[in-house]
Amino acid sequence: MTNTGRSGRRGRETQAERTALAWTRTSLGVLANGALLLLKDAHRDANALRFVAAAFAALLALSTYLIAARRQRTLAKRPLPKRISPRPEVYLVGAAIIVLIVMSVLSVTV
């Protein structure tokens, strides 16, 4: 086993920070998708699906950010709770991102 120079305690402390950063990056990416949908050909006619997709992206970005805040609080607790796996949230966000991709493709091609 290699020694990375970190103690086990330090690694646990940064786990909450890494998790929050990953969720925050995801929410910013989703928010950027919604902004790009609004900006693409804004001077021309825009279909309603584009606005729906942008609103869905904003809602998804907000919910992803709120999940990140909750996950950070959970991982900062000592001792750690017995169940820390975010499976339902991950599945929900993953499915919502797939829906957003489909909506984005349809709104740009229509």
Buried (B, 14 or more C-beta within 10 A) or exposed (E): EEEEEEEEEEEBBEBBEEBBEEBBEBBEEBBEBBBEBBEEEEEEEBEEBBBBBBEBBBBBBEBBBEBBEBBBEBBBEEEEEEEEEBEEBEEBBEEBBEEBEEBBEBBBEE
